[in-house]
């Protein structure tokens, strides 16, 4: 539903406009000179086959293949998804004879913890994980009042090539398997139960666990669609088939892969959907978000509105506020106009002061500019909340997740 609003304001000659450009690295470009987009995962060795890669309806065939009763797989799944263990010694309900071999075959190790960094007085933990092939990914665990959120990675690296995002600078190493995605949650639950993150027990005496998932770690989730949905369905499945989480507490973000947004709307899984927009005008967004060369702002917003119409779930618009680049008052007005043109009550905007990457001259908007941006949206009737980001001190905030040379050296020793 495109509007007739101009994408540059009248009388804007005096407005300072910084253009996006890469700093300290060379942006990969195709033969046409445009930023290169990687949608296909590079071919690498497959991760070990894992029980969490299978849908419950596939368990019977797997049990027949192994020559065991199907209920044995349910027992193993219950230990993994509800007790967060893959240690056969703790699975005393399984026969001793062949127990270790069975568990090793169904629950092979997927993540090796390389390092763990804490900040916010222990309320935020960033994990660096090494995958089976040496690829590195990160996840961030955060305690908020009334909830524990895990920011998970869906790819090692990212192929969307956004110049202001540290993850995008590394390019795409490969897609993660559903089991590798889920393993981040299982490991986080195990860490909480062991006492980290000021771990304590819930009112019913059970250990605390991750309550909310945000797919805002490394990678573009919708570019790894099938494995993303396998992981999401397992997160939302009741025990012993999954983690027993609420789908409404799972947020899937994207930079705007329009066909996949429409596909997600038809899944009948009521996850929260977030569109990382960062600019309401194509002129700037083409430079900030290279995928905008495929699907423009209005196309992405139309797909987001369709998601709301089909699911009834309010959409989140993520907007990194970058000083003198995308934080102008006229851009707030244009964003409000485009959102209101698609109706009222369907969207919520989350401005995020930019989390700078090491060596970058880009920085967050001034506080008064942030407040003015929010005021303009709010006055136009758009619910708007500046997001409280965590983990900036340990490079664990939005857009900061990337494997450094130091990380790679640590991983080589792990």
Order of alpha helices (4+ residues) and beta strands (2+ residues): alpha-alpha-alpha-beta-beta-beta-beta-beta-alpha-beta-alpha-beta-alpha-beta-alpha-beta-alpha-alpha-beta-alpha-beta-alpha-alpha
